[in-house]
């Protein structure tokens, strides 16, 4: 091709950069075109890369592999940081069910690969390669090749496995995406409605906070501090204001406020807990202390001061130091009553009640530097990625397998990012990634990854596929990709009525396929599918590696 010869004459770095930019530009444009009402989104970059490579425009192999892996690390690390705060709660609610379906997906793919191998008389390396390629799992191929090389009679088995893997991989990526589209069409899914329903499901069990004015009538509470009142700690109710019996002015109240007969207090908590607390204290009061006169005000501030991160509300001591009570805490989309043992994270929003002077002092102690919320802490990001890469290299020995299992560059950074996103810090480093920066890094990482996957896979695709042997591998690989995916998708939707956000994330994670997740997230126009993806990815990665090694053992 004349064009490829001209590009080949350019310096290697310039040539590779031009190819990357062209693949990204063409792919992004392709992703915006609707096909039957569906857009490819970032997956269009993969097709652009495949087309360029098919016509002879290929990058330097070493550089392409580095860019591909770096893009994947950026994507999964940013994803983990986004999912970390709510991941463990979601895992407790849905983790067992999601991972059960993911395990079924792996077993069906392994069983179908074995069936094709038996029916068509394939050698063990071909069976392993088709399984790994059809399930888009490169770490599984690497682990299987180690087992094949260790076999005395393996011959050229490792290379044969790589060849069948290369034949089935590109169309497997496409097949997973088409499977998600097919499930959406089959069940007539309204993606926007499903995304809204998913957000509501995520909020189930989280009751909104309310205020209730109470009159102290229980004689057993007289002269007790509020923190000593039975049920105060168990229900999580806090008080912020009090008006003494016979008094006119409202005062700040907190855990150490001593109650008296006839006092009126303003309590904050969920409706159910406030009702339980009312039975202990007395009766509901008609007056509203929020509107009553007194030197009491409230303010919402943001936790940004490094010195207080990780401290509990009690250790913060705003009530003792400044006469200020913390009534509620907002983290992400969740609201909590500010229990004394609740530990603070960067970006938490606190509602404070106190005098103006006390609020000024408390605001300074908390930080409230709102601009810091938009700053990207790259030191924390690279420290987290470093730790994630190292974790991905740790060999996990499993009895009976010829080679240890590793989470690799996809699993290690993902697991570490989820944990760091939950903790909010790594030693002295803040693990805070603003929403816009997170989204930008995720998309950049996926563009780099998909472009290089296409550029690396497209060159020999036609030569491998359009042979009698290659066509058989590809057709069998498509069945290994699509049949388990469709079967599990139908089961999860029909039996469990699984939301499409969870379903698309489950299938993308169950196939360990970031391009499919990018497509699902683009289709939903939100990050909701990533919750299920992150929930099943670690276990699925291990199961696929183990399955590949078992297949390699013959």
TORFI-117668 format. One record per atom (N, C-alpha, C): x, y, z; residue in one letter. Coordinates in steps of 0.2 Angstrom, whole numbers, plus 5000, padded with zeros to 4 digits. Layout:
<atoms>
XYZA;...
</atoms>
This chain:
<atoms>
500449945000X;500050005000X;500450065000X;500350114995X;500750174995X;500750215002X;500150215005X;500050255011X;500550225016X;500550165017X;500850125022X;501650135021X;501850135015X;502550155013X;502750225015X;502350275014X;502450335016X;502550345024X;502050315027X;502050315035X;502650275037X;502850225034X;503450185036X;504050225036X;504150275031X;504750315031X;504850365036X;504250375040X;504350425046X;504750395051X;504950435056X;505250415062X;504750375066X;505050315069X;504550265072X;504050305077X;504350345081X;503950385086X;503350425083X;503550455078X;503050495074X;502550455071X;502750395068X;502250355065X;501750325070X;502050305075X;501650275080X;501150325083X;501350385084X;500850435087X;500350455082X;500550455075X;500050475070X;499550415070X;499750355070X;499250295069X;498750295075X;499050315081X;498650315087X;498150365087X;498350425084X;497850485084X;497350475078X;497550445073X;497050425067X;496550375070X;496850325073X;496350275076X;495850295081X;496050345085X;495650375090X;495150425087X;495350465082X;494950515079X;494350475075X;494550425071X;494150395066X;493650345071X;493950315076X;493550275080X;493050315084X;493250375087X;492750415091X;492150435086X;492350455080X;491850475075X;491350415073X;491650355072X;491250295071X;490850285077X;491050295083X;490650275089X;490050315089X;490050375086X;489450415087X;488950405082X;489050365077X;488550345072X;488050285075X;487450295073X;486950255076X;486850195071X;486850135074X;486750075070X;486150035073X;485550045069X;484950015072X;484750045079X;484950105080X;484750145086X;485250135091X;485850105090X;486350095095X;486950125093X;487350155097X;488050185095X;488550135098X;489150135095X;489650095097X;490050125103X;490050195103X;490350225108X;491150215107X;491550205113X;492250205112X;492450135109X;491950085108X;492150025105X;492350035097X;492050095095X;492250115088X;492950125087X;493350135092X;494050145091X;494450075090X;494150025093X;494349955091X;494349945084X;493749955081X;493649945074X;494049985069X;494150045071X;494650085067X;495350065067X;495550035073X;496250005074X;496249945069X;495749905070X;495749845065X;495849855058X;495449905056X;495449925049X;496149955047X;496449995051X;497050025049X;497549975049X;497549925053X;498049875053X;497949825047X;497349815045X;497249765040X;497549795033X;497549865033X;497749895027X;498549915027X;498849885032X;499549885033X;499849945037X;499449975041X;499650035045X;499750005052X;500349985054X;500449945060X;500949985064X;500949985071X;501450025075X;501949975077X;502450005080X;503049965083X;502749915089X;502849855088X;502549805093X;502649825100X;503349835102X;503449855109X;503149915112X;503149965108X;502750025110X;502050015110X;501749975105X;501049965105X;500849925112X;501249875113X;501049835119X;501049885126X;501549925126X;501649975132X;501050015132X;500850045127X;500250095127X;499650055128X;499549995126X;498949955127X;498849945134X;499449915137X;499449905144X;499349965149X;499650015147X;499650075151X;498950105151X;498650105145X;497950125144X;497450085148X;497550015148X;497149975153X;497249985160X;497849995162X;497950015169X;497650075171X;497650125167X;497350195168X;496550185169X;496250145164X;495550125164X;495350095171X;495650035172X;495449995178X;495550035185X;496150075185X;496250105191X;495750165193X;495650205187X;495150255188X;494450225190X;494250165187X;493650135188X;493650115195X;494150085198X;494150065205X;494050115210X;494450175208X;494350235213X;493650255213X;493350255207X;492650275207X;492150235211X;492250165210X;491850115213X;491950105221X;492550125223X;492850105229X;492350125235X;492050185236X;491650205241X;491050155242X;490750135237X;490150105237X;490150025236X;490850005234X;490849935231X;490749885236X;490949895243X;490949835248X;490149825250X;489849885250X;489149885252X;488749845246X;488949855240X;488549825234X;488749755234X;489449735236X;489649665236X;489249625241X;489149655247X;488749625252X;488049605250X;487749655246X;487049645244X;486949595238X;487449605233X;487349565227X;487949525225X;488449525229X;489049495227X;489049415225X;488749375230X;488649305229X;488249285223X;487749325222X;487349305216X;487649325210X;487949385209X;488349405203X;488949355202X;489349335207X;489849295206X;489649225204X;489049205206X;488849135204X;488649135197X;488349185194X;488249185187X;488949195183X;489349235186X;490049235182X;490449165182X;490349135188X;490649065188X;490349015183X;489649025182X;489348985177X;489549005170X;489649065169X;489949085162X;490549055161X;491049055166X;491649025165X;491648955163X;491248915167X;491148845166X;490848825160X;490348865157X;490048855151X;490548865145X;490948915146X;491448925141X;491948875140X;492248845146X;492648795146X;492448725144X;491748715146X;491448655143X;491348655136X;491148715133X;491048715126X;491648705122X;492248735125X;492848725121X;493048655121X;492948625127X;493148555127X;492748515122X;492048525122X;491648495117X;491848505110X;492048565108X;492248575101X;492948535100X;493348535105X;493948505104X;493848425103X;493448405106X;493248325106X;492948315099X;492448355097X;492048345091X;492548355085X;492948405085X;493348415079X;494048395079X;494248355084X;494848325085X;495448375086X;495348425089X;495848475091X;496348445095X;496948475095X;497448455100X;497348505106X;497648485112X;497548525118X;497748595117X;498248615114X;498448685113X;497948725109X;497648695104X;497148735100X;496448745105X;496248695108X;495748705113X;495848755118X;496448755121X;496548815126X;496548875122X;496948885116X;496948945113X;496248975111X;495848935109X;495148955107X;494748975113X;494848945119X;494548965125X;494749025127X;495449045127X;495649105130X;495549165125X;495549145118X;495349205114X;494649215114X;494249165114X;493549175114X;493249215120X;493649205125X;493449245132X;493849305133X;494249325128X;494649385128X;495149395134X;495449335136X;495849335142X;496549315141X;496949365140X;497649355139X;498049325145X;497949345151X;498249315157X;498149235157X;497549215155X;497449145155X;497849115150X;497949145144X;498349115139X;499049105141X;499349165144X;500049155147X;500149105152X;499649095156X;499649035161X;499648975158X;499148965153X;499148905149X;499748885146X;500048935143X;500648925139X;501248895143X;501248925149X;501748895154X;501648825155X;501048805156X;500848735157X;501048695151X;500848715145X;501048685139X;501748675138X;502148725139X;502948715139X;503148665144X;502848655149X;503148615154X;502948545153X;502448535148X;502348465146X;502848435142X;503048375143X;503648345139X;503448335132X;502848315130X;502648305123X;502348365120X;502448425123X;502048485121X;502248505113X;502848495111X;503048515105X;503048585104X;502648615099X;502548685097X;501848705100X;501648675106X;501048685108X;500848755110X;501348795113X;501248855116X;501148905110X;501548895104X;501448935098X;500748925095X;500548865095X;499848845092X;499348875096X;499348875103X;498848905107X;498848975105X;499449015104X;499449085103X;499049095096X;499149055091X;498849065085X;498149055085X;497849005088X;497148995089X;496849055093X;497249075098X;497049135102X;496949195098X;497449205093X;497449265089X;496849265084X;496649205082X;496149205077X;495449215080X;495349195086X;494749205089X;494649275093X;495149305096X;495149355100X;494749415097X;494949445091X;494649505089X;493849505088X;493649445085X;492949435084X;492549425091X;492949395096X;492649385103X;492449455106X;492949505105X;492749575108X;492149595105X;492049585098X;491449615094X;490849575097X;490949505097X;490449465099X;490149475106X;490549495111X;490249515118X;489849575117X;490049625113X;489749685112X;489049675109X;489049635104X;488449615100X;487949575105X;488249535109X;487849495114X;487449545119X;487849595121X;487449645125X;486949685121X;487049695115X;486549725111X;485949685110X;486149615108X;485549565107X;485149555113X;485449555119X;485049545125X;484549615126X;484849665125X;484449725125X;483849725121X;483949705114X;483449695110X;482949645112X;483149585114X;482749525115X;482249545121X;482549585126X;482049595132X;481749665131X;481849705126X;481549765125X;481749815130X;482449815132X;482649855138X;482649935136X;482349975140X;482450045140X;483050065145X;483550075142X;484150085146X;484150145151X;483850195149X;483750255153X;483350235159X;482850205158X;482350175164X;482750135168X;483150085165X;483450035169X;484050075173X;484350125171X;484850155174X;484550195180X;483950225179X;483650255185X;483450205190X;483150145188X;482950095193X;483550075197X;484150065193X;484750045197X;484950095202X;484850155201X;485050205206X;484550205212X;483950185210X;483450185216X;483650115220X;483850065217X;484050005220X;484650015225X;485150055222X;485750065226X;485550105232X;485050135232X;484850175238X;484350145243X;484150085241X;483650045245X;484050035252X;483650035257X;483850025264X;484250085267X;484250145263X;484550205266X;484050255267X;483850265273X;483250305274X;483450375275X;483050425272X;483250495273X;483250515280X;483650575281X;483650595288X;483150655289X;482850655295X;482350705296X;482450735303X;482150785304X;482150825311X;481550815315X;481550815321X;480950805326X;481150845332X;480650885334X;480650925340X;480350885346X;480750865351X;480450825357X;480450865363X;479950845368X;479950875374X;480150825379X;480650835383X;480950785388X;480350775394X;480050725394X;479550705399X;479750645404X;480250605401X;480350545405X;480750565411X;480550555417X;480950575423X;481550535424X;481650475421X;482250445422X;482850475418X;482650525414X;483250555410X;483450625413X;483150645418X;483350705421X;484050705424X;484450755422X;485150765424X;485650715420X;485350675415X;485750635411X;486050675405X;486650655404X;486950685397X;486650655391X;486550685386X;486250655380X;486550585378X;487150585378X;487550525376X;487350465381X;487150475387X;486950425392X;486250405391X;485850435387X;485150415386X;485050355383X;484650305385X;484650235382X;484350245375X;484750205371X;484450205364X;484850265359X;485150315362X;485450365358X;485950335354X;486450295356X;486950275352X;486650215347X;486250175349X;485950125345X;485550145339X;485150205340X;484750225335X;485150275330X;485750305333X;486050345329X;485750415329X;485350435333X;485050495333X;485550545337X;485550605334X;485950665337X;485450725338X;485650765343X;485350825345X;485750885343X;485450935341X;485850995339X;485651055342X;485051065345X;484751125348X;484351105354X;484351145359X;483951135365X;483651205368X;483051205370X;482851265374X;482551235381X;482851265385X;482751245392X;482051265394X;481751225399X;481051235401X;481051305404X;480551345402X;480451415404X;480851465401X;481351435396X;481751485393X;481551505386X;481851555383X;481551585377X;482051575371X;482751575373X;483251565368X;483451495367X;483651475361X;483851415359X;484651415360X;484851355362X;485551345363X;485851285359X;486451285358X;486851225354X;486751165359X;486651105356X;486651045360X;487050995357X;487350945361X;487750895359X;487750835363X;488250795362X;488250725367X;488250745374X;488650795376X;488750815383X;488250855386X;487750875382X;487150915385X;486750885390X;486650915396X;486250885401X;485550895400X;485150845401X;484350855400X;484050875406X;483550915405X;483150935411X;482350925410X;481950915415X;481250905414X;480950965410X;480550955405X;480251005401X;480651035396X;481251015395X;481751045390X;481451025383X;481551065378X;481351045371X;482051035367X;482050985364X;482650965360X;482550955353X;482950975348X;482950955341X;483350895339X;483050845337X;483450775336X;483450765328X;483950735326X;484050725319X;484250645318X;483850615314X;483950545312X;483450515307X;483450455306X;482850425301X;482250425305X;481650425301X;481050425304X;480950365309X;481150315307X;481050255311X;481450265318X;482050285318X;482450295324X;482150355328X;481950405325X;481650455329X;481050435332X;480650395329X;480050375333X;480250325339X;480750285338X;480950245344X;481250285349X;481550345347X;481850385352X;481350425356X;480850445352X;480250485355X;479950445361X;479950375360X;479550335365X;480050345372X;480650355371X;481050355377X;481050425380X;481050475376X;481150545378X;480450575381X;479950565377X;479350605379X;478850605373X;478650665372X;478150675366X;478450725361X;478150725355X;478350775350X;478150845352X;478550895351X;478350965353X;478150995347X;477651045348X;477351085342X;477851135339X;478251165344X;478651215341X;479251195337X;479551235333X;480151215329X;480751255331X;481251215334X;481751255336X;482251285331X;482151255325X;482451285319X;482251365318X;481651375320X;481451445318X;481351485325X;481551455331X;481551495337X;482151535338X;482051595341X;482651645342X;483151615346X;483751635345X;484351615349X;484951625345X;485551625348X;486251635345X;486451565342X;486051535338X;486251475335X;486151475327X;486551455323X;486551445316X;486851385314X;486751375307X;487051305305X;487451325298X;487951285297X;488351295291X;488551225288X;488651215281X;488851155278X;489551175276X;490051125278X;490751135276X;491051065273X;491551075270X;491851015267X;492550995270X;492650935272X;493250915275X;493850915270X;494350955271X;494850955267X;495550965270X;495550975277X;496150985281X;496450915282X;497050905280X;497450845280X;497450815287X;497550865292X;497650835299X;497050805302X;496450815300X;495950775303X;495650715299X;495950705293X;495750645289X;495850575293X;495350535293X;495450475297X;495250485304X;495150545307X;494850555314X;494150535314X;493850515320X;493150515321X;492850575322X;492150585322X;491850645324X;492050665331X;492050605336X;492250615343X;492950645343X;493350615340X;494050645340X;494150715337X;493750735333X;493750795330X;493650855336X;493150835340X;493050875346X;492850945345X;492450955340X;492151025338X;491651045344X;491351005347X;490851025352X;491251045358X;491851015360X;492251035366X;492651105364X;492951105358X;493351155357X;493051225355X;492451215351X;492151275348X;491351275350X;491151235354X;490451235355X;489951215349X;490251175344X;489851165338X;489751095338X;489151075336X;488851005335X;488850985328X;489150925326X;489050895319X;488450855319X;487950875315X;487350845315X;487250785309X;487550805304X;487550755298X;488150755294X;488250695290X;488850695286X;488550665279X;488750705274X;488650675267X;489250655264X;489250595261X;489850565257X;489550535251X;489750565245X;489450555239X;488750565239X;488350515237X;487550535237X;487250505244X;487650485249X;487350455255X;487350505261X;486850515265X;486850555271X;486850505277X;487250525282X;487250495288X;487150545294X;486850515299X;486950555305X;487650545308X;487850605311X;488550605312X;488750575319X;488750505319X;488850465325X;489650485327X;489750475334X;490350495336X;490950455333X;490850385331X;491350345329X;491450345321X;491050385318X;491150395311X;491750435309X;492150395305X;492850425303X;492750465296X;493150525296X;493050575291X;493550555285X;493350565279X;493650565273X;493750625269X;494250635265X;494250695261X;493650705257X;493350765257X;492750775253X;492150765256X;492150735263X;491550735266X;491250805268X;490550805267X;490250875269X;489850865275X;490050905280X;489750905287X;489250965287X;488750955291X;488251005293X;488351025301X;488551085302X;488751105309X;488251155311X;488151145318X;487651195322X;488051225327X;487951285328X;488351325333X;488251395332X;488651435337X;488651505336X;489051525330X;488951585328X;489351615322X;490051605323X;490251635329X;491051625331X;491251555331X;490851515334X;491051445334X;491051405327X;490651425323X;490551395316X;491151425312X;491451485313X;491951515310X;492651475312X;492651455318X;493251425321X;493251345318X;492651315318X;492551245316X;492751245309X;492451295305X;492551295298X;493351295296X;493751335300X;494451335299X;494751265301X;494551235306X;494851175308X;494651115303X;494051125300X;493851065295X;494251075288X;494351145287X;494651155280X;494251195276X;493751165273X;493251195269X;493551225263X;494151205260X;494451225254X;494151195248X;493551225246X;493151185241X;493551175234X;494051225233X;494451215227X;494851155227X;495051135233X;495451075233X;495051005230X;494451015230X;494050955228X;494150945220X;494350995217X;494450995210X;495150985208X;495550975213X;496250965211X;496450885211X;496850865206X;496950795205X;497650785208X;497650735213X;498250725216X;498650665213X;499050685208X;499450635204X;499950595208X;500150625213X;500650585217X;500250525220X;499650535222X;499250475225X;499050425220X;498950455214X;498750405208X;499250365206X;499850395205X;500450345203X;500650305208X;500650325215X;500850275220X;500350225220X;499650235219X;499150185219X;499250135213X;499450165207X;499550115202X;500150075203X;500750105206X;501350065207X;501150005212X;500750025217X;500549965222X;500149915218X;499649935214X;499249895210X;499649845205X;500149875202X;500549835197X;500949785201X;501149805207X;501549755211X;501049695214X;500449715216X;500049665218X;499849615213X;499749645207X;499649605201X;500149555199X;500749565202X;501349525200X;501449465205X;501049475211X;501049425216X;500849355214X;501249305214X;500949235212X;500549205217X;499949175215X;499549145220X;499549065218X;499849035222X;499948955221X;499348925222X;499048885218X;498448845219X;498648765218X;498548725223X;498748655222X;498448625216X;498948585212X;498748555206X;498848585200X;498948655200X;499148695194X;499848695193X;500048695187X;500748695185X;501048765186X;500648815186X;500948885186X;500548925191X;500848975195X;500449015199X;499949055196X;499449075199X;498949125196X;499149195198X;499049245194X;499249315195X;498649355193X;498449405196X;497949455194X;498149495188X;498749505188X;499049545182X;498949615182X;499049655176X;498949725175X;498249745176X;497749705174X;497049725175X;496849715182X;496949655185X;496649635191X;496949675197X;497649675197X;498049705203X;497849785204X;497849825199X;497749895200X;496949905201X;496549865199X;495849865200X;495649855207X;495949795210X;495849785217X;496149835222X;496749855220X;497049905225X;496649975224X;496449995218X;496050055218X;495350055222X;495049995221X;494449985225X;494549995233X;495049965235X;495249975242X;495450045244X;495850075240X;496050145241X;495550195240X;495050185236X;494450225235X;494050225241X;494050165244X;493650155251X;493950195256X;494650185257X;495050215262X;495150285262X;495250315256X;495350385255X;496050405255X;496450365257X;497150385257X;497650325257X;498250345256X;498750295256X;499350325259X;499450305266X;499950335270X;499750415270X;500250455269X;500150525269X;499850555263X;499750515258X;499450535251X;498750525251X;498350585248X;497650585247X;497450545241X;496950495242X;496750465236X;496150495234X;496150555231X;495550585229X;495650605221X;495150585217X;495150595210X;494450625208X;494450695207X;493850725205X;493450685200X;492850695200X;492350655195X;492550675188X;492650735186X;492850755179X;493550725177X;494050725182X;494650695180X;494650625180X;494250595184X;494150515184X;493850495177X;493350535175X;493050515169X;493550525163X;493850575163X;494350585158X;494950535157X;495150515163X;495650465163X;495450395161X;494850385163X;494450315161X;494450315153X;494150375150X;494050375143X;494750375139X;495250405142X;495850405139X;496150335139X;496150305145X;496450245145X;496150195141X;495450195140X;495050145136X;495250165128X;495350225127X;495450245120X;496150215118X;496650225122X;497350195121X;497350125121X;496950085125X;496950015125X;496549995119X;496050015117X;495649995111X;496050005105X;496350065104X;496650075098X;497250025097X;497650015102X;498149965101X;497949895100X;497449875104X;497149805103X;496949795095X;496649845092X;496449845085X;497049845081X;497549895082X;498149895078X;498649835078X;498649805084X;499049745085X;498649675082X;498049675082X;497649615080X;497449615073X;497349675070X;497149675063X;497549655057X;498249655058X;498649645053X;498649575050X;498649525054X;498549455052X;497949425052X;497449465054X;496749435055X;496449405049X;496549435043X;496249405037X;496649345035X;497249345036X;497649285034X;497549225038X;497349245045X;497249185049X;496549165049X;496049205048X;495349195048X;495149155041X;495449185036X;495149165029X;495549105027X;495649055031X;495848985029X;495348935032X;495448875029X;494948825031X;494948815039X;495648805041X;495748795048X;495548855052X;495748915050X;495548975054X;494848995054X;494448975049X;493748985049X;493348945054X;493648885054X;493348835059X;493448865067X;494148885068X;494248915074X;493848975076X;493749015071X;493349075072X;492649065074X;492349015070X;491648995071X;491548965078X;491948925079X;491948885086X;492048935091X;492548985090X;492649035095X;492049085096X;491649095091X;491049145092X;490549105096X;490449035095X;490049005099X;490249005106X;490848995108X;491148995115X;491049065118X;491049115114X;490949185116X;490249195118X;489749185113X;489149205113X;488649165116X;488649095115X;488149055118X;488149055126X;488749045130X;488749055137X;488449125139X;488649175135X;488449245137X;487749255136X;487449225131X;486749235130X;486349195135X;486549135136X;486249085141X;486249115148X;486749145150X;486849165157X;486449235157X;486449275152X;486049335152X;485349325152X;485049275148X;484349255148X;484149225155X;484549185158X;484449155165X;484349215170X;484849255170X;484849315175X;484349355174X;484149375168X;483549415167X;482849385168X;482849325166X;482149295167X;482049265174X;482549235177X;482449205184X;482449255189X;483049305189X;483149355194X;482849425192X;482649435186X;482449495184X;482949545185X;483549525183X;484149575184X;484149635180X;484249685184X;484349755180X;484849755175X;484749785169X;485249785164X;485849815165X;485849865170X;486549885172X;486949835176X;486649795180X;487049745183X;487149685178X;486649675174X;486749615169X;487349635164X;487349695161X;487949715157X;488649715160X;488649735166X;489249735170X;489449665172X;488949625174X;489149555175X;489449515169X;489149525163X;489349495157X;490049525155X;490149585156X;490749615154X;491349595158X;491149595165X;491649565170X;491749495170X;491249455168X;491249385168X;491649365162X;491749405157X;492149395151X;492849435151X;492949465157X;493549505158X;493749545152X;493149585150X;493249625144X;493149695145X;493649735146X;493549815147X;493149845141X;493349825135X;492949855129X;492149855130X;491949795132X;491249785133X;490949825139X;491349835144X;491149885149X;491149955147X;491649975143X;491650045140X;490950055136X;490849995132X;490250005128X;489550005132X;489549965137X;488949965142X;488850035145X;489450055148X;489450125151X;489150185146X;489450175140X;489250225135X;488550225133X;488250155133X;487550145131X;487150175137X;487350165143X;486950185149X;487050255151X;487550285148X;487750355149X;487850365157X;488150315160X;488350325167X;488750265169X;489050265175X;489550215177X;489250155181X;488550155180X;488250095184X;488450025183X;488550005176X;488749945175X;489449925178X;489849975180X;490449955183X;490449925190X;489849935193X;489849905200X;489849835199X;489449805195X;489449735194X;490049705191X;490349745187X;490949725183X;491549715189X;491549765193X;492149765198X;491949705203X;491349695204X;491149645209X;491349575207X;491349555200X;491449495198X;492149485195X;492449535193X;493149535189X;493649495193X;493849505199X;494349475202X;494249395202X;493649375205X;493549305205X;493549275198X;493249305193X;493249285186X;493949275183X;494349325185X;495049315182X;495349255185X;495349245191X;495649185194X;495349125191X;494649115190X;494349055187X;494549045180X;494649095176X;494749085169X;495549065169X;495949085173X;496649065173X;496648995175X;496348975180X;496348905183X;496048865177X;495448885174X;495148845169X;495648825163X;495948885161X;496448875155X;497048825157X;497248825163X;497748785165X;497548715166X;496948705168X;496648635168X;496548605161X;496348655156X;496248625149X;496948615147X;497448645148X;498148635146X;498448575149X;498148555154X;498448485157X;498148425154X;497648445149X;497348385145X;496848345149X;
</atoms>
